[in-house]
Amino acid sequence: MSGLVEINFDGIVGPSHNYAGLSLGNIASASHKGDPSYPRAAALQGIGKMRGNMERGLAQGFLLPLPRPNFALLRDLALDAHTDRALLATAWSASSMWTANAATVSPAPDTADGRCHLTPANLVTMLHRGQEWRDTQRQLKIAFGDDRHFKVHDAIPASFGDEGAANHMRFCEGHGAPGVEVFVYGRPGGRFPARQHEQASRAVARLHGLDPDKCLFIEQNPEAIAAGAFHNDVVAVANERVLFTHERAFADNAVACETIASAFPALQVVEVPESAVSLEEAIKTYLFNAQLLTLPTGEMALVVPEECRESAAVWSWCEGMLASNGPIRKVIPVDVRQSMANGGGPACLRLRVVADPATVDARFLLDEAKAERLESVIAEMWPEQIDPVDIGSESLAKTVIEAREALLTVLSLDVLA
C-alpha cells in the first residue's frame, strides 16, 4: 500500500518516574529499587533518542504520560500514608513510558478489512501496569481516530494476560507489504510470571482479522523468563526480513526459526550464540531490546543502549557482526540510562505502527519545533529528582499534575487532562 511507513511512537517519560521496584521478574527494576530517580533527565534522554531517529530520516511519533497519581486507584484500594509503600507507589508509576506494552498493532496489509488494528494490552500480571489500558486507549483513539484507516479495540478480558507488542514480531518484504505476524507467549509455573498468555495472543489475532496461515504462535524459552526476560523483546527483535535473536530466546530456537521460515521464506536469522554473549549478559545490557530499523538508504541499523558498548562481550560481538557483512549494517548506541535502570531499553520505549502519517492525528507526530517545545516544558516543569520518601506527598502530586497539564497544553491535547 502506498504511503505506508513505519512510525515509532515513543513514550514520553512522565514526571513521576521513580524506582519502586514493582515489576517481579524485571532484574533491573528490582536491583534499583529505592534509588533516587531523575525524571527530567529521563524524559530528555527519551526526547534525545527520538531526535536521533528523526535525524536519520525516520517518521517519529510519541505517546503522553498517563495521569499520575492515579486518584481512582488510590480511592478504590483505600490507600493512604500508612499503606505499604510499594502498594502506594503503584498509583504513581510512570511505566506507560514503555509503549512497547501499549498495544499490539497489525498493519492494514495484514488484516481482513484493510485497516490498521490496535488492541491495548491489559497488562494484568502487574497492578501498576494493569491500571494503564483505558487511559492508553483514550490516547490511541485520538491519535488513530480515523476509522477509515484504524480500528482501536478494547483490551482482552483480564483472565488472559496480554503485554502487547513486546511479545509480537512481524516479518515482511517491506513495511507496506503483507506480513507474517508472530506472537510469542510464555507458560506459567516458572520462577517469574509468564506475562503473555497464549490465548490472549490468539484472541488478538482473531480480533485483528489476520489470516490464520500468516500468524504464528511460538513459546518463549522458560529459561529466558527465569533469567529476567520478562518480555520476548528482551531476547529477540525483528524487522522486515530479519530476526535478531539470542540462541536461548525460544523454547526451541531451531524449530522456531524453521516455523517462521516456512511461513516467510525470505527470513534472515542473525543468532547470537550463548558462547559469545551469555543470556545473562544479553539481559543485563539489553542487546536485543534494541530498535532494529530500516534507514532511508535501505540499510538496517540497530539502536542499542550505551550499556552494550560498555560490555566487552557484547561490543566484541557487535563489531564482529558488522565485519561479517550481514543484514545489520550499523550499531548505534543511545543514552537511555534512566529507563534502563527500571528495566526498559530503546525497544521498550517505542510502539511501531505502520501507517500513512497523513492519517494520524498530527499532534502525536514529532517534528523539530515540537521537540523543542517538549524539551522546554520538561526542563522547566519535570522534577529533577524523586526520592522514595517523596512518593505519596501532596507537594510532589501537585508538581507532577502541573507538569503533565503544561505538556498537554503546549501540545493542544487538553482533552486528555
C-alpha positions as CSV (number, residue, x, y, z in Angstrom):
1,M,0.0,0.0,0.0
2,S,1.4,3.4,-1.0
3,G,2.1,5.9,1.7
4,L,2.6,3.3,4.5
5,V,5.7,3.7,6.6
6,E,6.8,2.5,10.0
7,I,6.3,5.2,12.6
8,N,7.9,4.7,16.0
9,F,5.7,6.1,18.8
10,D,7.9,6.7,21.9
11,G,6.6,7.1,25.3
12,I,7.5,10.5,26.9
13,V,8.8,9.7,30.4
14,G,6.4,11.0,32.9
15,P,7.2,13.4,35.7
16,S,6.5,10.8,38.4
17,H,9.3,8.4,37.1
18,N,10.6,6.6,40.1
19,Y,12.3,3.4,41.2
20,A,9.8,1.5,43.4
21,G,10.8,-2.0,42.2
22,L,7.3,-3.0,41.3
23,S,8.0,-5.4,38.5
24,L,8.6,-9.0,39.6
25,G,10.9,-10.7,37.1
26,N,12.5,-7.5,35.9
27,I,16.0,-7.7,37.2
28,A,16.9,-4.1,36.6
29,S,13.8,-2.8,38.3
30,A,14.4,-4.9,41.4
31,S,18.1,-4.0,41.6
32,H,17.4,-0.3,41.6
33,K,14.5,-0.4,44.0
34,G,14.7,2.6,46.4
35,D,17.2,4.5,44.4
36,P,16.6,8.2,43.7
37,S,15.2,8.8,40.2
38,Y,15.7,11.7,37.8
39,P,12.5,12.3,35.8
40,R,13.8,15.4,34.0
41,A,16.9,13.6,32.8
42,A,14.9,10.5,31.9
43,A,12.4,12.5,29.7
44,L,15.2,14.4,28.0
45,Q,17.1,11.2,27.3
46,G,13.9,9.9,25.6
47,I,13.5,13.0,23.5
48,G,17.1,12.7,22.5
49,K,16.5,9.2,21.2
50,M,13.5,10.4,19.2
51,R,15.5,13.3,17.8
52,G,18.2,10.8,16.6
53,N,15.6,8.8,14.7
54,M,14.2,12.0,13.1
55,E,17.8,13.0,12.1
56,R,18.1,9.6,10.4
57,G,15.1,10.4,8.3
58,L,12.6,8.2,10.1
59,A,9.0,9.0,11.0
60,Q,8.7,9.6,14.7
61,G,5.6,9.9,17.0
62,F,5.0,9.9,20.7
63,L,2.5,9.0,23.4
64,L,1.9,11.0,26.5
65,P,2.4,10.2,30.2
66,L,-0.8,9.0,31.8
67,P,-2.5,10.9,34.7
68,R,-0.5,10.3,37.9
69,P,-1.0,9.9,40.7
70,N,-4.0,7.7,39.8
71,F,-6.5,9.0,42.3
72,A,-9.1,6.4,41.2
73,L,-6.7,3.6,42.2
74,L,-5.9,5.3,45.5
75,R,-9.6,5.6,46.2
76,D,-10.5,2.1,45.1
77,L,-7.8,0.5,47.3
78,A,-8.3,3.0,50.1
79,L,-4.6,3.8,50.0
80,D,-3.2,6.3,52.5
81,A,0.0,7.4,54.0
82,H,0.1,4.4,56.3
83,T,-0.2,1.9,53.4
84,D,2.7,-0.3,52.3
85,R,5.0,1.9,50.3
86,A,5.2,-0.5,47.3
87,L,1.4,-0.6,47.0
88,L,1.1,3.2,47.3
89,A,3.7,3.6,44.6
90,T,1.6,1.7,42.1
91,A,-0.6,4.8,41.8
92,W,2.4,6.9,40.9
93,S,4.0,4.6,38.4
94,A,5.3,6.1,35.1
95,S,5.6,2.7,33.4
96,S,3.4,3.8,30.5
97,M,6.6,5.3,29.1
98,W,7.3,1.8,27.8
99,T,4.9,1.9,24.8
100,A,6.0,-1.5,23.5
101,N,3.4,-2.6,26.1
102,A,0.8,-0.1,25.0
103,A,-0.8,-2.3,22.4
104,T,-0.4,-4.9,19.7
105,V,-0.5,-3.5,16.2
106,S,-1.5,-5.3,13.0
107,P,-0.9,-3.1,9.9
108,A,-3.6,-2.7,7.2
109,P,-1.9,-5.1,4.7
110,D,-2.3,-8.0,7.1
111,T,-5.9,-7.5,8.2
112,A,-9.2,-8.7,6.6
113,D,-10.8,-5.3,6.5
114,G,-7.7,-3.4,5.2
115,R,-7.4,-1.2,8.4
116,C,-4.6,-1.0,10.9
117,H,-5.8,-2.7,14.1
118,L,-4.6,-1.8,17.6
119,T,-5.5,-3.8,20.8
120,P,-4.4,-2.1,24.1
121,A,-2.6,-4.6,26.3
122,N,-4.4,-5.4,29.5
123,L,-1.1,-5.9,31.5
124,V,-3.0,-7.7,34.2
125,T,0.1,-9.5,35.6
126,M,1.2,-6.4,37.5
127,L,-1.1,-4.0,39.3
128,H,1.0,-0.9,38.4
129,R,0.6,-1.7,34.7
130,G,-2.9,-3.2,34.8
131,Q,-4.3,0.3,35.6
132,E,-3.0,1.7,32.3
133,W,-5.0,0.3,29.4
134,R,-8.1,2.5,29.5
135,D,-6.1,5.8,29.6
136,T,-3.8,4.4,26.9
137,Q,-6.8,3.5,24.8
138,R,-8.1,7.1,25.1
139,Q,-4.9,8.3,23.5
140,L,-4.9,5.7,20.8
141,K,-8.5,6.6,19.9
142,I,-7.4,10.2,19.3
143,A,-4.0,9.5,17.6
144,F,-5.6,6.9,15.4
145,G,-9.1,8.2,15.3
146,D,-9.8,8.0,11.6
147,D,-11.9,4.9,11.4
148,R,-11.4,4.6,7.7
149,H,-7.8,3.6,8.4
150,F,-7.8,2.4,12.0
151,K,-9.7,0.2,14.4
152,V,-8.9,0.5,18.2
153,H,-10.2,-2.4,20.2
154,D,-10.8,-2.9,23.9
155,A,-8.2,-4.9,25.8
156,I,-8.5,-8.7,26.0
157,P,-10.5,-9.9,29.1
158,A,-8.3,-10.0,32.2
159,S,-8.3,-13.8,32.5
160,F,-5.6,-13.9,29.9
161,G,-2.6,-11.7,30.4
162,D,-1.6,-9.6,27.4
163,E,1.6,-7.5,27.2
164,G,1.3,-6.0,23.8
165,A,3.9,-5.5,21.1
166,A,6.7,-6.6,23.4
167,N,5.7,-10.2,22.6
168,H,4.9,-9.6,18.9
169,M,7.0,-9.6,15.8
170,R,6.2,-9.0,12.1
171,F,8.1,-10.2,9.0
172,C,7.6,-8.7,5.6
173,E,9.4,-7.7,2.4
174,G,8.8,-4.1,3.2
175,H,6.7,-2.3,5.9
176,G,3.9,-1.6,3.4
177,A,3.7,-5.2,2.1
178,P,1.7,-8.0,3.6
179,G,3.4,-9.7,6.5
180,V,3.6,-12.8,8.7
181,E,2.9,-11.9,12.4
182,V,4.5,-13.9,15.2
183,F,3.0,-14.0,18.7
184,V,5.3,-15.2,21.5
185,Y,3.8,-16.5,24.7
186,G,5.1,-18.0,27.9
187,R,3.9,-20.9,30.0
188,P,3.2,-20.4,33.8
189,G,4.9,-22.2,36.6
190,G,8.4,-20.8,36.5
191,R,10.5,-18.7,38.9
192,F,8.9,-15.5,37.5
193,P,5.4,-15.0,36.0
194,A,5.0,-15.7,32.3
195,R,3.1,-12.5,31.4
196,Q,1.9,-13.3,27.9
197,H,-0.8,-15.9,27.7
198,E,-1.2,-18.0,24.6
199,Q,-4.9,-17.4,24.5
200,A,-4.5,-13.7,24.7
201,S,-2.3,-13.8,21.6
202,R,-4.8,-15.9,19.7
203,A,-7.6,-13.6,20.7
204,V,-5.7,-10.6,19.4
205,A,-5.0,-12.3,16.1
206,R,-8.7,-13.1,15.7
207,L,-9.8,-9.5,16.6
208,H,-7.4,-8.2,14.0
209,G,-8.8,-10.4,11.3
210,L,-5.4,-12.0,10.5
211,D,-5.1,-14.8,8.0
212,P,-4.5,-18.0,10.1
213,D,-1.9,-19.1,7.7
214,K,0.0,-15.9,8.2
215,C,0.2,-15.7,12.0
216,L,2.3,-18.0,14.2
217,F,2.3,-18.7,17.9
218,I,5.7,-19.6,19.4
219,E,6.7,-20.3,23.0
220,Q,9.3,-18.2,24.8
221,N,12.1,-20.1,26.5
222,P,11.2,-20.6,30.2
223,E,14.9,-20.3,31.0
224,A,14.9,-16.8,29.4
225,I,11.9,-15.8,31.5
226,A,13.6,-17.2,34.6
227,A,16.7,-15.2,33.8
228,G,14.8,-11.9,33.6
229,A,13.5,-11.8,30.0
230,F,10.0,-10.9,31.2
231,H,9.1,-10.0,27.6
232,N,10.2,-11.6,24.3
233,D,11.7,-8.3,23.1
234,V,14.4,-8.6,25.8
235,V,15.9,-11.6,23.8
236,A,14.7,-11.2,20.2
237,V,13.7,-8.4,17.8
238,A,12.5,-8.5,14.2
239,N,12.4,-6.0,11.3
240,E,11.2,-6.8,7.8
241,R,13.2,-9.9,6.7
242,V,15.5,-10.1,9.7
243,L,15.2,-11.9,13.1
244,F,17.9,-10.8,15.5
245,T,17.7,-13.3,18.4
246,H,19.7,-14.9,21.2
247,E,20.3,-18.6,20.9
248,R,18.1,-19.2,24.0
249,A,15.2,-16.9,23.2
250,F,12.6,-19.5,22.3
251,A,11.7,-22.8,23.8
252,D,13.3,-24.4,20.8
253,N,15.2,-21.9,18.7
254,A,15.8,-24.2,15.7
255,V,12.1,-25.1,15.5
256,A,11.0,-21.5,15.9
257,C,13.2,-20.3,13.1
258,E,12.1,-23.2,10.8
259,T,8.5,-22.4,11.6
260,I,8.9,-18.7,10.7
261,A,10.9,-19.6,7.6
262,S,8.1,-22.0,6.4
263,A,5.6,-19.1,6.5
264,F,8.1,-16.4,5.4
265,P,10.8,-18.0,3.2
266,A,12.8,-14.7,2.9
267,L,13.7,-14.9,6.6
268,Q,17.3,-14.0,7.5
269,V,18.3,-15.0,11.0
270,V,21.1,-13.3,13.0
271,E,21.5,-15.5,16.0
272,V,23.8,-14.6,18.9
273,P,25.2,-17.8,20.5
274,E,25.4,-18.3,24.2
275,S,29.2,-18.9,23.8
276,A,29.6,-15.3,22.6
277,V,27.1,-13.5,24.7
278,S,25.5,-15.3,27.7
279,L,21.8,-15.0,28.2
280,E,22.5,-13.2,31.5
281,E,24.8,-10.6,29.7
282,A,22.3,-10.1,27.0
283,I,19.6,-9.3,29.5
284,K,21.9,-7.1,31.6
285,T,22.9,-5.0,28.6
286,Y,19.5,-5.2,26.7
287,L,21.3,-6.0,23.5
288,F,18.1,-7.4,22.0
289,N,15.8,-4.7,23.5
290,A,17.0,-2.5,20.6
291,Q,15.3,-0.8,17.8
292,L,16.0,-2.7,14.6
293,L,15.3,-0.1,11.9
294,T,15.4,0.2,8.1
295,L,17.0,3.5,7.2
296,P,16.0,5.6,4.2
297,T,19.1,4.2,2.4
298,G,17.7,0.7,2.8
299,E,20.4,-0.3,5.3
300,M,19.3,-1.8,8.7
301,A,20.6,-0.2,11.9
302,L,20.4,-1.5,15.5
303,V,19.8,1.2,18.1
304,V,21.2,-0.2,21.3
305,P,21.7,1.1,24.9
306,E,25.1,2.6,25.8
307,E,25.4,-0.4,28.2
308,C,26.1,-2.6,25.2
309,R,29.2,-0.6,24.3
310,E,30.4,-0.9,27.9
311,S,30.2,-4.8,27.8
312,A,33.3,-6.3,26.3
313,A,31.5,-9.5,25.2
314,V,28.5,-7.6,23.6
315,W,30.5,-5.0,21.9
316,S,33.0,-7.5,20.5
317,W,30.1,-9.5,19.1
318,C,28.6,-6.4,17.5
319,E,31.9,-5.4,15.9
320,G,32.2,-9.0,14.5
321,M,28.6,-8.8,13.2
322,L,29.3,-5.6,11.3
323,A,32.6,-7.1,9.9
324,S,30.7,-10.1,8.6
325,N,28.7,-8.0,6.2
326,G,25.3,-9.4,7.3
327,P,21.9,-7.7,7.0
328,I,22.5,-5.3,10.0
329,R,25.0,-2.7,8.9
330,K,25.1,-0.2,11.7
331,V,25.0,-0.3,15.5
332,I,24.1,3.0,17.2
333,P,24.4,3.3,21.0
334,V,22.0,5.8,22.8
335,D,21.8,7.0,26.3
336,V,18.6,5.9,28.0
337,R,20.1,5.1,31.4
338,Q,17.2,6.3,33.5
339,S,14.8,4.0,31.6
340,M,17.4,1.1,31.6
341,A,17.7,1.3,35.4
342,N,13.9,0.5,35.6
343,G,14.2,-2.3,33.0
344,G,13.4,-0.6,29.7
345,G,15.7,-0.2,26.7
346,P,15.2,1.5,23.3
347,A,12.7,-1.1,22.2
348,C,10.6,-0.8,25.3
349,L,10.2,2.9,24.7
350,R,8.6,2.6,21.3
351,L,5.4,1.2,19.7
352,R,5.8,0.5,16.0
353,V,2.8,1.5,13.8
354,V,2.8,1.0,10.0
355,A,0.6,3.7,8.7
356,D,0.4,6.7,6.4
357,P,1.4,9.7,8.6
358,A,-1.3,11.8,6.9
359,T,-3.9,9.5,8.6
360,V,-2.5,10.0,12.1
361,D,-3.5,12.9,14.3
362,A,-0.7,15.3,13.8
363,R,-0.5,16.3,17.4
364,F,1.1,12.9,18.1
365,L,3.8,13.3,15.4
366,L,7.2,14.8,16.3
367,D,9.0,17.5,14.3
368,E,11.8,19.8,15.3
369,A,9.6,22.6,16.6
370,K,7.5,20.2,18.7
371,A,10.6,18.6,20.1
372,E,11.9,22.0,21.2
373,R,8.5,22.7,22.9
374,L,8.6,19.4,24.7
375,E,12.1,19.9,25.9
376,S,11.3,23.4,27.2
377,V,8.3,22.1,29.2
378,I,10.3,19.2,30.6
379,A,13.3,21.3,31.5
380,E,11.0,23.7,33.4
381,M,8.4,21.5,34.9
382,W,9.7,17.9,35.4
383,P,11.1,17.2,38.9
384,E,14.9,17.0,38.8
385,Q,14.9,14.2,41.4
386,I,12.5,12.0,43.2
387,D,13.5,10.1,46.4
388,P,11.5,7.1,47.6
389,V,10.1,9.1,50.6
390,D,8.6,11.7,48.2
391,I,6.1,9.2,46.8
392,G,2.7,10.0,48.3
393,S,3.4,13.6,49.2
394,E,1.0,16.3,48.3
395,S,3.7,18.6,47.1
396,L,5.0,16.0,44.7
397,A,1.5,15.3,43.5
398,K,1.0,19.0,42.7
399,T,4.3,19.2,40.8
400,V,3.5,16.0,38.8
401,I,0.0,17.1,37.9
402,E,1.0,20.6,36.9
403,A,3.9,19.3,34.8
404,R,1.7,17.0,32.8
405,E,-1.0,19.6,32.3
406,A,1.6,22.0,30.9
407,L,2.7,19.3,28.4
408,L,-0.9,18.8,27.3
409,T,-1.4,22.5,26.9
410,V,1.6,23.0,24.7
411,L,0.5,20.1,22.5
412,S,-3.1,21.3,22.3
413,L,-4.2,18.0,23.9
414,D,-6.0,19.3,27.0
415,V,-8.8,16.8,26.1
416,L,-6.6,14.2,27.9
417,A,-6.4,16.2,31.2
